[in-house]
């Protein structure tokens, strides 16, 4: 009798242990699944790193619909402000070195430039629109696009916002210089450490 009672008690414990063991296994599988899912979500939310931007320091790439816009009043407005000579420099230098492309030649190769100003006339537009994007195709980068329904309106828009544009482009210059400086070795510190150790 004691053997049967022991056996039944053993089965009862085994059954309870089996349920507990199954619950514990399900919980463990659930926790592992949640950790995996959280890791997968976190991985997907990290955007891929963009390519480094290109172009010389203080260089501005200006994109227009055609050559006539660049050679006309629109180009004159851009050159008068962004190409003005800096008076505080030891030698005469422009605020920005200007490079020009027509929109038909603006391809992937030029999209990595760090400062891009796109100027366009769209007769279908009801009003002028200015858009700005940071790190659109490369990093660091500033892209400003101004669209207007007529050529004289485009010139007026650029003229009225030129100071704000300059400030945004200068921010990109600062970010680019800071990024470059971080990649350069601290030569003085390295020399001092080599000397002492």
Beta strands, then each sheet from edge to edge (+ up, - down):
strand 1: 59-64
strand 2: 85-86
strand 3: 93-94
strand 4: 97-102
strand 5: 115-121
strand 6: 129-134
strand 7: 142-148
sheet 1: 4+ 1+ 5+ 7+ 6-
sheet 2: 2+ 3-
end
